[in-house]
Amino acid sequence: MKKSLLEIDGSMGEGGGQILRSALSIASIMGIPVRVYNIRAKRRNPGLRPQHLTAVKALAEITDAKVKGAYVGSRDLIFEPRTVKGGNFRFDVGTAGSVSLVLQALLPVLAFAPKSVQVEVRGGTDVPMAPTIDYFRKIFLWYLDAIGYHVELRLLRRGHYPRGGGIVKVFIEDPPKGFRESSFTERGEIKEINIYSHAVKLPKHVAERQGKAASSVIEEKLRVKPKVNVEWYPPDKDPHLGPGSGVLVEAICERSKLGGDSLGAKGKRAEVVGREAAEILLEDLATSAPLDRHMSDMILIYLAFASGISEIFGAKLTMHAHTMLKLLEIMVEGFSYKIIEGDLNKPFKARIYPHRF
């Protein structure tokens, strides 16, 4: 019996590409057809951009989906998934569009593959308005491990705006086909702070200054001396298209991990990049929440398909997180949530009631 088409307004909540990517991910897991209209309606250049189109095509290939409206600029898309497949896949954004955002759409679905998966994605690894690849592999994947989903990620080459050219490979040997219920409610004491500063197709001092600036802020505020890791390549051994730079400041705590990141840009001093990353982390640490502002959003789709009720304490209920909760409520049968404490753009505690297969 053919399932009825579920319609999602892409202008709801934050009104960006997250709604499209998440709606297609959820539809792929649930095996339901979906129409997303008003795609990216609240953005300056509405409709599908190359990175969104890559996510659509990737999900379509992985699920043997039937798709209408999959072209750059499209504001209306119909997606009818069939079944999730394993195997080897390769996707190229073709621009500096975010590799992390493409993976964000794919990983929840690939957890339900019937066999092991290898995926190569090419595009931007360190670009504005998206998780940096260092945040993705150091923080995000740590949480996937915590809920029973092991994903190995290899960064083969970085890609920065506007040239892109980044290459990432992902390996999933044993898809879990669901996730453990979790309690992310306590952070614990800070055990160590690590700083990862990189610069490609730029002088080495750029990466060093970024790392030093981030370290100075952390030492001043937390009285902790971070370990600074500098990534740089001599001109004759630098494989990147570049130029570009960035910093991740990682806090490893007794029961959680948090991160703050920042990217370099033309005319932006290296010291500013380092300070920004440190200050973002410090803001989230000040809330005592185990989940930083980004994980407070990114973990939700996984907990919606967990084995039982989960509880979370997030540093900030962002509009992205708020939108995701509303979307899950619309699309996932049996899913519900309760905000126990907090409000929009403030620290919050929530209870997540998952879908039952």
ZAFI-249241 format. One record per residue (C-alpha): residue number from 0; x, y, z; residue in three letters. Coordinates in steps of 0.25 Angstrom, whole numbers, plus 5000, padded with zeros to 4 digits. Example, Ala and Ser with C-alpha at 12.3 -4.5 7.8 and 13.67 -1.06 7.14 Angstrom:
REM ZAFI-249241
(0 (5049 4982 5031) 'ALA')
(1 (5055 4996 5029) 'SER')
END
This chain:
REM ZAFI-249241
(0 (5000 5000 5000) 'MET')
(1 (5006 5013 4996) 'LYS')
(2 (5008 5023 5007) 'LYS')
(3 (5002 5037 5006) 'SER')
(4 (5012 5049 5003) 'LEU')
(5 (5016 5057 5015) 'LEU')
(6 (5017 5072 5013) 'GLU')
(7 (5027 5080 5020) 'ILE')
(8 (5028 5095 5019) 'ASP')
(9 (5043 5099 5017) 'GLY')
(10 (5041 5113 5023) 'SER')
(11 (5037 5108 5037) 'MET')
(12 (5046 5112 5048) 'GLY')
(13 (5060 5116 5044) 'GLU')
(14 (5056 5114 5029) 'GLY')
(15 (5069 5109 5024) 'GLY')
(16 (5075 5097 5018) 'GLY')
(17 (5075 5089 5031) 'GLN')
(18 (5060 5086 5029) 'ILE')
(19 (5062 5080 5015) 'LEU')
(20 (5074 5072 5019) 'ARG')
(21 (5067 5067 5032) 'SER')
(22 (5053 5064 5025) 'ALA')
(23 (5060 5055 5015) 'LEU')
(24 (5068 5048 5025) 'SER')
(25 (5056 5045 5034) 'ILE')
(26 (5048 5041 5022) 'ALA')
(27 (5059 5032 5017) 'SER')
(28 (5059 5025 5031) 'ILE')
(29 (5044 5024 5032) 'MET')
(30 (5042 5020 5018) 'GLY')
(31 (5032 5031 5015) 'ILE')
(32 (5030 5040 5003) 'PRO')
(33 (5032 5055 5006) 'VAL')
(34 (5030 5068 4999) 'ARG')
(35 (5038 5080 5004) 'VAL')
(36 (5033 5093 4998) 'TYR')
(37 (5038 5108 5001) 'ASN')
(38 (5052 5102 5002) 'ILE')
(39 (5062 5112 5009) 'ARG')
(40 (5051 5122 5008) 'ALA')
(41 (5057 5131 5018) 'LYS')
(42 (5071 5132 5012) 'ARG')
(43 (5076 5143 5003) 'ARG')
(44 (5077 5133 4991) 'ASN')
(45 (5066 5123 4993) 'PRO')
(46 (5064 5110 4987) 'GLY')
(47 (5074 5098 4986) 'LEU')
(48 (5089 5102 4985) 'ARG')
(49 (5100 5092 4981) 'PRO')
(50 (5103 5086 4995) 'GLN')
(51 (5088 5084 4997) 'HIS')
(52 (5086 5077 4983) 'LEU')
(53 (5098 5068 4986) 'THR')
(54 (5091 5064 4999) 'ALA')
(55 (5078 5061 4992) 'VAL')
(56 (5085 5053 4981) 'LYS')
(57 (5093 5045 4991) 'ALA')
(58 (5081 5041 4999) 'LEU')
(59 (5074 5038 4986) 'ALA')
(60 (5085 5028 4982) 'GLU')
(61 (5086 5022 4996) 'ILE')
(62 (5071 5020 4997) 'THR')
(63 (5068 5017 4982) 'ASP')
(64 (5059 5029 4983) 'ALA')
(65 (5050 5035 4973) 'LYS')
(66 (5052 5050 4973) 'VAL')
(67 (5045 5062 4966) 'LYS')
(68 (5051 5076 4966) 'GLY')
(69 (5065 5073 4969) 'ALA')
(70 (5072 5085 4962) 'TYR')
(71 (5080 5097 4967) 'VAL')
(72 (5070 5108 4970) 'GLY')
(73 (5058 5098 4972) 'SER')
(74 (5049 5102 4984) 'ARG')
(75 (5040 5090 4983) 'ASP')
(76 (5044 5076 4984) 'LEU')
(77 (5038 5062 4985) 'ILE')
(78 (5046 5051 4990) 'PHE')
(79 (5041 5036 4991) 'GLU')
(80 (5051 5027 4997) 'PRO')
(81 (5051 5012 4995) 'ARG')
(82 (5061 5005 5004) 'THR')
(83 (5074 5008 5010) 'VAL')
(84 (5086 5002 5004) 'LYS')
(85 (5101 4999 5008) 'GLY')
(86 (5113 4999 4999) 'GLY')
(87 (5123 5009 4994) 'ASN')
(88 (5118 5023 4990) 'PHE')
(89 (5125 5035 4985) 'ARG')
(90 (5119 5049 4984) 'PHE')
(91 (5125 5063 4980) 'ASP')
(92 (5119 5076 4983) 'VAL')
(93 (5126 5082 4972) 'GLY')
(94 (5129 5095 4980) 'THR')
(95 (5133 5099 4994) 'ALA')
(96 (5119 5095 4999) 'GLY')
(97 (5120 5088 5012) 'SER')
(98 (5125 5073 5013) 'VAL')
(99 (5120 5073 5028) 'SER')
(100 (5106 5077 5024) 'LEU')
(101 (5105 5066 5014) 'VAL')
(102 (5110 5056 5024) 'LEU')
(103 (5100 5062 5034) 'GLN')
(104 (5089 5058 5025) 'ALA')
(105 (5095 5044 5021) 'LEU')
(106 (5100 5038 5035) 'LEU')
(107 (5086 5037 5042) 'PRO')
(108 (5082 5029 5029) 'VAL')
(109 (5094 5020 5028) 'LEU')
(110 (5093 5015 5042) 'ALA')
(111 (5081 5007 5036) 'PHE')
(112 (5089 5001 5024) 'ALA')
(113 (5088 4986 5023) 'PRO')
(114 (5104 4985 5022) 'LYS')
(115 (5116 4993 5023) 'SER')
(116 (5118 5006 5016) 'VAL')
(117 (5129 5014 5011) 'GLN')
(118 (5126 5029 5006) 'VAL')
(119 (5135 5039 5000) 'GLU')
(120 (5131 5053 4999) 'VAL')
(121 (5138 5065 4992) 'ARG')
(122 (5136 5080 4995) 'GLY')
(123 (5138 5089 5006) 'GLY')
(124 (5143 5084 5020) 'THR')
(125 (5145 5097 5026) 'ASP')
(126 (5135 5107 5021) 'VAL')
(127 (5125 5118 5028) 'PRO')
(128 (5112 5114 5033) 'MET')
(129 (5115 5099 5035) 'ALA')
(130 (5122 5091 5045) 'PRO')
(131 (5137 5090 5042) 'THR')
(132 (5143 5076 5039) 'ILE')
(133 (5151 5077 5052) 'ASP')
(134 (5138 5079 5060) 'TYR')
(135 (5132 5068 5053) 'PHE')
(136 (5142 5058 5055) 'ARG')
(137 (5147 5062 5070) 'LYS')
(138 (5133 5066 5076) 'ILE')
(139 (5121 5061 5067) 'PHE')
(140 (5127 5047 5065) 'LEU')
(141 (5130 5045 5080) 'TRP')
(142 (5115 5046 5083) 'TYR')
(143 (5112 5037 5072) 'LEU')
(144 (5121 5027 5078) 'ASP')
(145 (5114 5029 5092) 'ALA')
(146 (5101 5025 5086) 'ILE')
(147 (5106 5013 5080) 'GLY')
(148 (5109 5017 5066) 'TYR')
(149 (5124 5016 5062) 'HIS')
(150 (5128 5024 5050) 'VAL')
(151 (5142 5026 5045) 'GLU')
(152 (5146 5038 5037) 'LEU')
(153 (5159 5041 5030) 'ARG')
(154 (5162 5055 5025) 'LEU')
(155 (5170 5054 5013) 'LEU')
(156 (5170 5068 5009) 'ARG')
(157 (5164 5081 5014) 'ARG')
(158 (5156 5090 5006) 'GLY')
(159 (5153 5105 5009) 'HIS')
(160 (5144 5115 5003) 'TYR')
(161 (5143 5119 4991) 'PRO')
(162 (5152 5108 4984) 'ARG')
(163 (5148 5095 4992) 'GLY')
(164 (5155 5083 4988) 'GLY')
(165 (5154 5076 5001) 'GLY')
(166 (5153 5061 5002) 'ILE')
(167 (5147 5053 5013) 'VAL')
(168 (5145 5038 5014) 'LYS')
(169 (5135 5031 5024) 'VAL')
(170 (5135 5017 5028) 'PHE')
(171 (5124 5010 5035) 'ILE')
(172 (5127 4995 5038) 'GLU')
(173 (5115 4991 5046) 'ASP')
(174 (5103 5000 5045) 'PRO')
(175 (5095 4999 5058) 'PRO')
(176 (5081 5001 5052) 'LYS')
(177 (5077 5009 5064) 'GLY')
(178 (5083 5017 5075) 'PHE')
(179 (5085 5015 5090) 'ARG')
(180 (5076 5023 5099) 'GLU')
(181 (5085 5034 5106) 'SER')
(182 (5086 5043 5118) 'SER')
(183 (5095 5055 5114) 'PHE')
(184 (5092 5063 5127) 'THR')
(185 (5105 5065 5134) 'GLU')
(186 (5118 5070 5129) 'ARG')
(187 (5127 5067 5140) 'GLY')
(188 (5141 5074 5143) 'GLU')
(189 (5149 5079 5131) 'ILE')
(190 (5161 5069 5129) 'LYS')
(191 (5168 5076 5118) 'GLU')
(192 (5167 5086 5107) 'ILE')
(193 (5173 5084 5093) 'ASN')
(194 (5174 5094 5082) 'ILE')
(195 (5175 5090 5067) 'TYR')
(196 (5180 5101 5058) 'SER')
(197 (5182 5099 5044) 'HIS')
(198 (5187 5108 5032) 'ALA')
(199 (5188 5103 5017) 'VAL')
(200 (5195 5111 5006) 'LYS')
(201 (5198 5122 5016) 'LEU')
(202 (5211 5125 5025) 'PRO')
(203 (5213 5116 5037) 'LYS')
(204 (5212 5128 5047) 'HIS')
(205 (5197 5129 5043) 'VAL')
(206 (5194 5115 5050) 'ALA')
(207 (5203 5118 5061) 'GLU')
(208 (5197 5132 5064) 'ARG')
(209 (5183 5126 5064) 'GLN')
(210 (5187 5115 5074) 'GLY')
(211 (5194 5125 5083) 'LYS')
(212 (5183 5134 5083) 'ALA')
(213 (5173 5123 5087) 'ALA')
(214 (5182 5118 5097) 'SER')
(215 (5184 5131 5104) 'SER')
(216 (5169 5133 5105) 'VAL')
(217 (5167 5119 5112) 'ILE')
(218 (5179 5121 5121) 'GLU')
(219 (5174 5135 5126) 'GLU')
(220 (5160 5130 5128) 'LYS')
(221 (5161 5115 5133) 'LEU')
(222 (5175 5115 5138) 'ARG')
(223 (5178 5103 5129) 'VAL')
(224 (5189 5102 5120) 'LYS')
(225 (5184 5096 5107) 'PRO')
(226 (5192 5086 5098) 'LYS')
(227 (5193 5094 5084) 'VAL')
(228 (5194 5085 5071) 'ASN')
(229 (5198 5093 5059) 'VAL')
(230 (5195 5088 5045) 'GLU')
(231 (5204 5094 5034) 'TRP')
(232 (5210 5089 5021) 'TYR')
(233 (5223 5094 5014) 'PRO')
(234 (5219 5101 5000) 'PRO')
(235 (5225 5089 4992) 'ASP')
(236 (5217 5079 5000) 'LYS')
(237 (5204 5086 5002) 'ASP')
(238 (5193 5078 4994) 'PRO')
(239 (5182 5088 4997) 'HIS')
(240 (5175 5098 4987) 'LEU')
(241 (5174 5108 4999) 'GLY')
(242 (5177 5118 5005) 'PRO')
(243 (5170 5116 5018) 'GLY')
(244 (5171 5114 5033) 'SER')
(245 (5163 5111 5045) 'GLY')
(246 (5163 5107 5060) 'VAL')
(247 (5156 5097 5068) 'LEU')
(248 (5157 5098 5084) 'VAL')
(249 (5153 5085 5090) 'GLU')
(250 (5149 5083 5105) 'ALA')
(251 (5150 5068 5109) 'ILE')
(252 (5142 5067 5122) 'CYS')
(253 (5139 5055 5131) 'GLU')
(254 (5126 5052 5124) 'ARG')
(255 (5125 5060 5112) 'SER')
(256 (5133 5068 5101) 'LYS')
(257 (5130 5082 5096) 'LEU')
(258 (5136 5090 5085) 'GLY')
(259 (5137 5104 5080) 'GLY')
(260 (5142 5107 5066) 'ASP')
(261 (5145 5119 5057) 'SER')
(262 (5150 5121 5042) 'LEU')
(263 (5160 5130 5036) 'GLY')
(264 (5156 5140 5025) 'ALA')
(265 (5163 5151 5016) 'LYS')
(266 (5166 5163 5025) 'GLY')
(267 (5163 5155 5038) 'LYS')
(268 (5175 5155 5047) 'ARG')
(269 (5179 5141 5052) 'ALA')
(270 (5178 5146 5067) 'GLU')
(271 (5163 5149 5065) 'VAL')
(272 (5161 5135 5059) 'VAL')
(273 (5168 5129 5071) 'GLY')
(274 (5160 5137 5081) 'ARG')
(275 (5147 5135 5075) 'GLU')
(276 (5148 5120 5076) 'ALA')
(277 (5152 5121 5091) 'ALA')
(278 (5141 5130 5094) 'GLU')
(279 (5130 5122 5088) 'ILE')
(280 (5135 5110 5096) 'LEU')
(281 (5136 5118 5109) 'LEU')
(282 (5122 5123 5107) 'GLU')
(283 (5117 5109 5106) 'ASP')
(284 (5125 5104 5118) 'LEU')
(285 (5120 5115 5127) 'ALA')
(286 (5106 5108 5126) 'THR')
(287 (5111 5095 5132) 'SER')
(288 (5104 5088 5121) 'ALA')
(289 (5110 5075 5115) 'PRO')
(290 (5105 5078 5101) 'LEU')
(291 (5111 5091 5094) 'ASP')
(292 (5101 5099 5085) 'ARG')
(293 (5104 5091 5073) 'HIS')
(294 (5103 5077 5079) 'MET')
(295 (5090 5082 5086) 'SER')
(296 (5084 5082 5071) 'ASP')
(297 (5092 5071 5064) 'MET')
(298 (5089 5060 5074) 'ILE')
(299 (5074 5061 5073) 'LEU')
(300 (5071 5053 5061) 'ILE')
(301 (5079 5041 5067) 'TYR')
(302 (5071 5042 5080) 'LEU')
(303 (5058 5042 5072) 'ALA')
(304 (5062 5028 5068) 'PHE')
(305 (5068 5023 5081) 'ALA')
(306 (5064 5010 5088) 'SER')
(307 (5058 5018 5100) 'GLY')
(308 (5055 5032 5106) 'ILE')
(309 (5067 5041 5107) 'SER')
(310 (5070 5054 5114) 'GLU')
(311 (5079 5065 5110) 'ILE')
(312 (5085 5078 5116) 'PHE')
(313 (5089 5087 5105) 'GLY')
(314 (5097 5100 5105) 'ALA')
(315 (5087 5107 5096) 'LYS')
(316 (5073 5104 5090) 'LEU')
(317 (5077 5110 5077) 'THR')
(318 (5067 5113 5066) 'MET')
(319 (5073 5101 5059) 'HIS')
(320 (5070 5092 5070) 'ALA')
(321 (5056 5097 5072) 'HIS')
(322 (5053 5095 5058) 'THR')
(323 (5059 5081 5058) 'MET')
(324 (5050 5077 5070) 'LEU')
(325 (5037 5083 5063) 'LYS')
(326 (5041 5075 5050) 'LEU')
(327 (5043 5062 5057) 'LEU')
(328 (5030 5064 5064) 'GLU')
(329 (5023 5066 5050) 'ILE')
(330 (5030 5054 5043) 'MET')
(331 (5033 5043 5053) 'VAL')
(332 (5022 5035 5058) 'GLU')
(333 (5022 5034 5073) 'GLY')
(334 (5033 5044 5075) 'PHE')
(335 (5031 5055 5086) 'SER')
(336 (5039 5064 5095) 'TYR')
(337 (5038 5072 5107) 'LYS')
(338 (5046 5085 5111) 'ILE')
(339 (5048 5083 5125) 'ILE')
(340 (5056 5096 5127) 'GLU')
(341 (5060 5107 5119) 'GLY')
(342 (5056 5115 5107) 'ASP')
(343 (5060 5119 5093) 'LEU')
(344 (5074 5124 5092) 'ASN')
(345 (5077 5120 5106) 'LYS')
(346 (5082 5107 5113) 'PRO')
(347 (5072 5097 5113) 'PHE')
(348 (5068 5083 5119) 'LYS')
(349 (5059 5074 5111) 'ALA')
(350 (5054 5060 5111) 'ARG')
(351 (5053 5052 5097) 'ILE')
(352 (5043 5041 5095) 'TYR')
(353 (5047 5033 5083) 'PRO')
(354 (5040 5027 5071) 'HIS')
(355 (5036 5012 5073) 'ARG')
(356 (5039 5003 5061) 'PHE')
END
